Amino acid sequence: MKRFVTILAALALALVLLAPSDVQARQHASSARSSVGSTGSHVGHRHSDAFLGFMDKHGKNYCGETHPNACETSMLREEIFNRNKKMVEAHNANPDRTFNMALGKFADLSEEEFERVHLRYRPSAARVAKVADELTYEKVASYLGEAVAAAGASQAQLEARIEEESGKQFSWTTPPNGYNAVVTPVHNQQDICASCWAFVTADSVASRWAVLNGGQVPVEDMSVKQLMACDTQDNGCNTGNMYTAYDWIGDNGGLSSRRDYNDPKYVSAGPEDDDTATCRDDPDLRLSLDTPAMCDIKMTGGNVALMEAVRGAGPIAIGINANNLQFYESGVINAASCPPAGRGIQSINHAALLVGWGEENGVKYWLVKNSYGLDFGENGFFRLERAAPSPDTLFGTCGLLFESVYPVVIRAGDQADEGTLRSQCTEGSVFKQDYYRNEADNPGAAASAMAEAEAALSASLGKMSARGAALGAAPWRVSVARDVNRRWEGLTTFAAGASLVVVAAAGVALVGARLAVGRRERERETIPLIR
């Protein structure tokens, strides 16, 4: 029994120590990408006319200027393109579809690549350590289901009243009479930069100021570059969040206009979402706007609270699950096609600007401005179904009700009492001077069982992985395992032996799970990213 226990325990520890670390897995994936992404030409292979047309339209160059022929990378991209082409054609052949797909500029990416490269935004509740996001999806559904059942009829009546007062079609892209422009032009974020948070923050500040001034002064772009270079609460191209960005603006004296901040005497040319630039801390300001607070729209207020905010305050910053945007061309993405991916708030991976609502062919929708350029969707915009409240649409289409917020805006340097600031928040929104999440108003669903299991696995193995990395090469790890074996020879009691059996079994199970996770990551990483 003693030797059996010893063998099991030593085996468990050896497996832990020998299991590949996250760094090793990434190195493996990087090596795989290098080997698969070769630009060696394949003379004689001709790409299809459809793929050549796609390459010409979107300026794709996979093989380098010196490789006019096909190469391994271009052949791989064509293979992915062809798979996507079949999927898009099948979708568009469905007579019951509510939106159309097209082979746009992301058509050479797999679904996993699109999410990994372009959808790296993280929701506020996942980024603020003090937030406890412990409710399961089932509990949230039950809680909100009761609220919907209690207010369903009144919600429908309130929506109808708002439409009667403000119109079935309402959009700040065509503002009311007497207003100048309120919505800034469509932006085009860099492919390799998760900067949606910065664009939606700057745009929501600019639009709020324009609406506050009655549209008498045309909207002016605020500086995305300042947020990317200076905002220490967010992470530039490694993603951020509008809630924390509003906090940073409020704590640091305001956000400059794009024109002021980008004075060529101080700032070099380059994309707005360039986070490699040095922060300019002394702009000569003509316009700087402060965000001393924010209005967080209650998820439990449903469509009514969001409609009240849109018509009363202006465009709203929202977080969504944007997986369905990869091939979006036109129409209304319906709620059935875009639930929040089964992981609640953890599914939110993109930020955009909600500018209005409407109805088409009996389908009510939200109009949303994106940051993928004018060649995306409907001239840079997309539409999401404004679904009636039900247990299946608790979080809104693509989860848009999870995070919806707009800034309280004043001119930098001005003073305003709390009552004046609070007056900017519409009915159904909560005044906040720093970010926190109230689970009663904005419940958040916990991650899926797999995500929770992987988090537990990571926590359990953290210290052991660190020890394994410190031990170095495999022979040292084997000698340590033998040393542990000798040390445990003295354990003779049945209780101790039973405990070690449990530990060993748990260790084997944990390592097995870790290896499976690492294998999935390596399999996902074997396709080279074309950015």
C-alpha positions in Angstrom: 0.0 0.0 0.0 2.8 2.4 1.0 4.7 1.9 -2.3 1.4 2.2 -4.3 0.6 5.5 -2.6 4.2 6.7 -3.2 4.0 5.9 -6.9 0.7 7.7 -7.3 1.8 10.8 -5.5 5.1 11.0 -7.3 3.4 10.5 -10.6 1.0 13.3 -9.9 3.7 15.7 -8.9 5.8 14.7 -12.0 2.9 15.3 -14.3 2.3 18.7 -12.7 6.0 19.7 -13.1 6.3 18.3 -16.6 3.0 19.8 -17.9 3.6 22.6 -20.4 3.3 26.1 -19.0 1.2 28.8 -20.6 4.4 30.4 -21.9 5.4 27.1 -23.5 2.0 26.8 -25.1 2.3 30.2 -26.6 5.8 29.5 -27.9 4.4 26.3 -29.5 1.6 28.3 -31.1 4.0 30.9 -32.4 6.2 28.2 -33.9 3.2 26.7 -35.6 2.1 30.0 -37.0 5.6 30.6 -38.4 5.7 27.2 -40.2 2.1 27.4 -41.6 2.4 31.1 -42.6 5.2 30.6 -45.0 5.3 32.9 -48.0 7.1 30.4 -50.2 5.5 30.7 -53.7 3.4 28.0 -55.3 3.9 28.5 -59.0 1.0 27.2 -61.0 -1.7 27.6 -58.4 -4.3 30.1 -59.4 -6.7 31.6 -56.9 -10.4 31.7 -57.7 -11.8 34.8 -59.3 -13.9 35.4 -56.2 -10.9 35.4 -54.0 -8.8 37.5 -56.3 -11.7 40.0 -56.4 -11.8 40.0 -52.6 -8.0 40.6 -52.4 -8.2 43.5 -54.9 -11.2 45.1 -53.2 -9.7 45.0 -49.7 -6.0 45.4 -50.5 -5.0 42.1 -49.2 -1.4 41.1 -49.7 -0.4 37.8 -48.2 2.8 36.8 -50.0 4.8 40.0 -50.1 5.6 42.3 -53.0 8.2 39.9 -54.3 5.8 37.0 -54.4 3.3 37.5 -57.3 2.4 33.8 -57.2 0.3 32.0 -54.6 2.0 31.1 -51.3 1.0 28.9 -48.4 -0.5 31.8 -46.5 -2.7 32.9 -49.4 -3.8 29.4 -50.1 -4.8 29.0 -46.5 -6.7 32.3 -46.6 -8.5 31.2 -49.7 -9.5 27.9 -48.0 -11.0 29.9 -45.1 -12.6 32.3 -47.6 -14.3 29.5 -49.5 -15.7 28.0 -46.3 -17.0 31.4 -45.3 -18.4 31.9 -48.8 -20.5 28.7 -48.5 -21.8 29.8 -45.1 -22.8 33.3 -46.3 -24.5 31.9 -49.4 -26.5 29.4 -47.2 -27.5 32.2 -44.9 -28.7 34.5 -47.7 -30.7 31.7 -49.3 -32.9 31.5 -46.2 -36.2 33.3 -47.0 -36.9 33.9 -43.4 -33.6 35.9 -42.7 -33.9 39.4 -41.2 -30.4 40.5 -42.2 -28.0 39.9 -45.1 -24.4 38.7 -45.0 -21.6 39.6 -47.4 -18.0 38.6 -47.8 -16.5 41.8 -46.5 -13.0 42.6 -45.3 -13.1 40.0 -42.6 -14.0 37.1 -44.9 -10.5 35.6 -44.9 -10.6 35.0 -41.1 -12.1 32.1 -39.3 -14.7 32.8 -36.6 -12.1 32.2 -33.9 -9.6 34.5 -35.5 -12.1 37.3 -35.9 -13.0 37.1 -32.2 -9.4 36.8 -31.1 -8.2 39.8 -33.2 -11.2 42.2 -33.4 -13.3 41.4 -30.4 -11.1 41.9 -27.4 -13.1 44.4 -25.5 -13.9 43.3 -21.9 -17.0 44.4 -19.9 -16.7 46.6 -16.9 -17.8 44.0 -14.4 -14.9 41.7 -15.6 -12.4 44.6 -15.3 -13.2 46.0 -11.8 -11.8 43.9 -9.0 -14.4 45.0 -6.5 -17.3 43.8 -8.5 -18.7 40.5 -7.3 -20.3 38.8 -10.4 -21.5 35.6 -8.7 -25.1 35.2 -10.0 -25.6 32.3 -12.3 -27.4 32.7 -15.6 -30.4 30.8 -14.2 -30.7 33.0 -11.2 -30.5 36.2 -13.3 -33.1 34.8 -15.7 -35.4 34.0 -12.8 -34.9 37.4 -11.2 -35.4 39.4 -14.4 -38.2 37.1 -15.6 -40.2 38.1 -12.5 -39.5 41.8 -13.3 -40.5 41.3 -16.9 -43.7 39.4 -16.0 -44.6 42.2 -13.6 -43.9 45.1 -16.0 -44.4 43.5 -19.4 -47.7 45.2 -20.2 -46.6 48.6 -18.9 -43.3 48.3 -20.8 -45.2 47.7 -24.1 -47.5 50.7 -23.3 -44.5 52.9 -22.4 -42.6 52.0 -25.6 -45.8 52.8 -27.6 -46.0 56.2 -25.9 -42.4 57.1 -26.5 -42.9 56.2 -30.2 -46.0 58.3 -30.4 -44.1 61.3 -28.9 -40.8 60.9 -30.7 -41.7 58.8 -33.7 -41.3 55.2 -34.8 -38.1 56.3 -36.4 -35.8 58.3 -34.2 -32.1 58.8 -34.9 -29.5 61.4 -33.9 -27.9 60.9 -37.3 -30.9 63.1 -38.5 -31.4 65.3 -35.5 -34.5 67.3 -34.7 -35.2 70.6 -36.3 -32.9 73.3 -35.1 -30.0 71.0 -34.3 -26.7 70.8 -36.0 -24.9 67.5 -36.4 -24.8 65.5 -33.2 -23.1 62.3 -34.3 -19.4 62.3 -35.3 -18.2 60.6 -38.5 -17.7 56.8 -38.6 -14.2 55.8 -37.5 -12.0 52.8 -38.6 -10.1 51.2 -35.8 -6.8 49.5 -36.6 -7.1 45.7 -37.2 -4.7 44.8 -34.5 -5.9 47.3 -31.9 -8.8 46.7 -29.5 -9.6 50.4 -29.4 -13.4 50.4 -29.7 -13.7 51.5 -26.1 -11.7 54.7 -26.8 -13.8 55.6 -29.9 -17.1 55.0 -28.2 -15.9 57.0 -25.1 -14.8 60.0 -27.2 -17.9 59.9 -29.4 -20.3 59.7 -26.5 -18.7 62.7 -24.8 -18.8 64.7 -28.1 -22.4 63.8 -28.7 -23.5 64.5 -25.2 -22.0 68.0 -25.3 -23.7 68.7 -28.6 -27.1 67.7 -27.3 -26.6 69.7 -24.0 -26.0 72.8 -26.2 -29.2 72.2 -28.1 -27.3 71.3 -31.2 -26.4 75.0 -31.7 -22.8 74.2 -32.2 -21.9 71.3 -34.5 -20.4 68.2 -32.8 -16.7 68.1 -32.7 -14.5 65.0 -32.5 -12.9 64.5 -29.2 -9.4 63.0 -28.9 -9.1 59.2 -29.1 -5.3 59.6 -29.3 -5.3 61.2 -25.9 -7.2 58.3 -24.4 -4.9 55.8 -26.0 -1.7 57.5 -24.9 -2.7 59.0 -21.5 -5.5 57.0 -19.9 -3.9 55.0 -17.1 -7.1 53.2 -16.1 -7.3 51.5 -19.5 -4.9 49.6 -21.7 -4.7 51.2 -25.1 -4.8 48.6 -27.9 -5.0 45.9 -25.2 -8.6 47.0 -24.6 -10.4 49.3 -22.1 -13.9 50.2 -21.1 -16.0 53.4 -21.3 -16.9 53.3 -17.6 -13.3 53.4 -16.5 -12.5 55.9 -19.3 -15.1 58.3 -18.0 -13.6 57.9 -14.5 -10.1 58.7 -15.9 -11.4 61.8 -17.8 -13.1 63.1 -14.6 -10.0 62.5 -12.5 -7.5 64.1 -14.9 -9.0 67.4 -15.9 -10.9 66.6 -19.1 -10.7 65.2 -22.6 -9.3 67.5 -25.4 -10.9 67.9 -28.8 -9.1 66.0 -31.5 -8.1 69.2 -33.3 -6.5 70.7 -30.1 -4.7 67.6 -29.0 -3.4 66.7 -32.5 -1.6 70.0 -33.0 1.3 69.0 -35.3 3.7 71.1 -33.2 3.3 68.5 -30.5 1.8 65.3 -31.9 3.1 63.3 -34.8 0.8 62.1 -37.6 -0.6 58.6 -37.3 -3.8 56.7 -36.6 -6.0 58.0 -33.9 -5.8 54.7 -32.0 -2.0 54.8 -31.8 -1.1 53.8 -28.3 2.7 54.0 -28.9 2.6 57.8 -28.9 3.8 59.8 -25.9 1.1 61.3 -23.8 0.9 65.1 -24.3 0.1 66.6 -20.9 0.1 70.3 -21.9 -2.3 70.8 -24.9 -3.3 74.3 -25.8 -7.0 73.8 -25.2 -9.8 75.6 -27.0 -12.3 72.8 -26.0 -11.8 70.3 -23.2 -14.8 68.4 -21.7 -15.0 66.9 -18.2 -17.0 63.8 -17.2 -17.5 64.2 -13.4 -20.1 61.4 -13.4 -22.0 59.0 -15.6 -25.6 57.7 -16.1 -25.7 53.9 -16.0 -28.9 52.7 -17.6 -30.7 50.0 -15.6 -30.7 46.7 -17.4 -34.0 45.9 -15.6 -35.5 49.0 -17.2 -35.4 47.2 -20.6 -36.1 49.0 -23.8 -38.0 51.8 -22.2 -35.1 53.0 -20.1 -32.8 52.9 -23.1 -35.3 54.7 -25.3 -35.7 57.4 -22.7 -31.9 57.9 -22.5 -31.5 58.0 -26.3 -34.1 60.6 -26.9 -33.4 62.6 -23.8 -29.6 62.5 -23.6 -28.3 61.5 -27.0 -26.2 58.6 -28.3 -25.5 55.9 -25.8 -22.3 53.8 -25.3 -23.1 50.1 -25.3 -21.3 46.8 -24.9 -22.4 43.9 -27.1 -21.4 40.4 -28.2 -20.3 41.2 -31.8 -19.5 37.7 -33.2 -22.4 38.2 -35.7 -20.8 41.3 -37.2 -18.1 39.5 -39.1 -20.2 39.1 -42.2 -23.0 41.7 -41.6 -24.0 43.6 -44.6 -27.5 45.0 -44.0 -30.8 44.4 -42.3 -31.7 43.7 -38.6 -29.9 41.1 -36.6 -32.6 39.4 -34.7 -32.5 38.4 -31.1 -32.8 34.7 -31.9 -29.6 34.9 -33.9 -27.6 36.8 -31.3 -28.1 35.9 -27.7 -25.3 36.8 -25.3 -23.5 33.6 -26.2 -24.6 31.7 -23.0 -22.0 33.4 -20.8 -23.8 36.5 -19.7 -21.8 39.6 -19.3 -18.6 37.7 -20.0 -19.8 37.4 -23.6 -19.5 41.1 -24.2 -16.6 41.7 -26.5 -17.1 45.0 -28.4 -18.3 48.5 -27.7 -20.3 50.7 -30.1 -22.6 53.8 -30.1 -26.4 53.4 -30.1 -27.8 56.4 -31.9 -31.5 55.7 -32.4 -34.3 53.3 -33.1 -36.7 52.4 -35.9 -39.0 49.8 -37.4 -38.8 47.9 -40.8 -41.2 45.3 -42.1 -42.7 45.0 -38.6 -39.3 44.4 -36.9 -38.4 47.0 -34.4 -34.7 47.8 -34.2 -31.9 49.8 -32.6 -29.5 51.8 -34.9 -25.8 51.4 -33.9 -22.7 53.2 -35.1 -19.6 51.0 -35.4 -15.9 51.7 -35.7 -15.0 49.4 -38.6 -15.0 52.0 -41.3 -17.6 53.2 -43.9 -17.2 49.9 -45.9 -18.7 47.9 -43.0 -22.4 47.2 -42.9 -24.8 50.0 -43.7 -22.3 52.8 -44.3 -20.6 52.0 -41.0 -23.8 51.3 -39.0 -25.7 48.1 -38.1 -29.1 47.3 -36.7 -30.1 45.1 -33.8 -33.7 43.9 -33.1 -35.4 45.9 -30.3 -37.1 42.7 -29.0 -40.1 42.7 -26.7 -39.2 41.7 -23.1 -39.4 37.9 -22.6 -37.4 35.3 -20.7 -35.5 34.7 -23.9 -34.5 38.3 -24.4 -33.6 39.3 -20.9 -30.3 40.9 -21.9 -31.3 42.4 -25.2 -30.1 41.4 -28.7 -26.4 40.5 -28.6 -26.5 41.4 -24.9 -26.8 45.1 -25.5 -28.7 45.7 -22.2 -25.8 44.5 -20.1 -23.7 47.7 -20.5 -25.4 50.9 -21.6 -24.1 54.2 -20.3 -23.5 57.8 -21.2 -21.4 60.5 -19.6 -22.4 63.5 -17.5 -20.5 66.3 -19.3 -19.4 69.8 -18.4 -16.7 72.1 -19.8 -13.4 71.4 -18.0 -12.8 73.8 -15.2 -16.5 74.6 -14.7 -18.1 73.9 -11.4 -21.5 72.3 -10.9 -23.3 71.0 -7.9 -24.4 67.4 -7.6 -28.1 68.3 -8.2 -27.2 69.9 -11.6 -25.1 66.9 -12.5 -27.8 64.5 -11.5 -30.3 66.3 -13.7 -28.5 65.0 -16.8 -29.6 61.4 -16.0 -32.8 60.3 -17.6 -35.5 58.2 -16.0 -34.3 54.6 -15.7 -30.6 55.5 -15.4 -28.5 55.7 -12.2 -26.2 58.6 -11.4 -22.7 57.4 -10.5 -19.6 59.5 -9.8 -17.3 56.4 -9.9 -17.9 53.0 -11.4 -19.6 50.3 -9.4 -22.1 47.6 -10.4 -25.4 47.3 -8.6 -26.6 43.7 -9.1 -30.2 44.7 -8.4 -30.3 47.1 -11.3 -27.7 45.5 -13.6 -27.4 41.8 -12.8 -24.4 40.1 -14.4 -24.3 36.4 -15.2 -21.4 34.3 -14.2 -19.1 32.7 -16.8 -20.0 29.3 -18.2 -19.1 26.1 -16.3 -16.1 25.7 -18.6 -14.7 29.2 -17.9 -15.2 28.7 -14.2 -13.5 25.3 -14.3 -10.5 26.8 -16.2 -10.3 29.7 -13.7 -10.2 27.2 -10.8 -7.7 25.1 -12.7 -5.4 28.1 -13.2 -5.7 29.1 -9.5 -5.0 25.5 -8.4 -1.9 25.1 -10.6 -0.5 28.6 -10.3 2.0 27.9 -7.5 3.0 24.5 -8.8 3.6 25.9 -12.3 5.8 28.6 -10.8 7.8 26.0 -8.9 8.1 23.8 -12.1 9.4 26.8 -14.1 12.0 27.5 -11.5 13.2 23.9 -11.5 14.3 24.2 -15.1 15.0 21.2 -17.4 13.2 17.9 -17.4 16.0 15.9 -15.8 15.9 18.2 -12.8 12.2 17.6 -12.5 12.6 13.9 -12.7 15.2 14.0 -9.9 12.9 16.1 -7.8 10.1 13.6 -8.3 12.6 10.8 -7.2 13.5 12.9 -4.2 9.9 13.4 -3.3 9.5 9.6 -3.7 12.3 9.0 -1.2 10.9 11.5 1.3 7.4 9.9 1.2 8.8 6.4 1.9 8.3 7.1 5.6 4.5 7.7 5.3 3.0 4.5 6.6 -0.4 5.3 8.1 -3.5 4.4 6.3 -5.0 7.9 6.8 -1.9 9.6 5.3 -1.9 7.1 2.4 -5.6 7.7 1.7 -5.0 11.5 1.7 -2.2 11.1 -0.8 -4.3 9.0 -3.1 -6.9 11.8 -3.2 -4.2 14.4 -3.9 -2.7 12.2 -6.6 -6.0 11.6 -8.3 -6.8 15.3 -8.1 -3.4 16.2 -9.5 -3.8 13.8 -12.4 -7.3 15.2 -13.1 -6.1 18.8 -13.0 -3.1 18.1 -15.2 -5.3 16.3 -17.7 -7.7 19.3 -17.8 -4.8 21.6 -18.2 -3.3 19.6 -21.1 -6.7 19.6 -22.8 -7.0 23.4 -22.4 -3.5 23.8 -23.8 -4.2 21.5 -26.7 -7.3 23.5 -27.6 -5.3 26.7 -27.4 -2.5 25.3 -29.6 -5.1 24.0 -32.2 -6.7 27.5 -32.3 -3.3 29.1 -32.7 -2.1 27.1 -35.7 -3.7 29.3 -38.3 -1.6 32.4 -38.9 -3.2 35.8 -38.3 -3.2 38.2 -41.2 -3.6 41.6 -39.7 
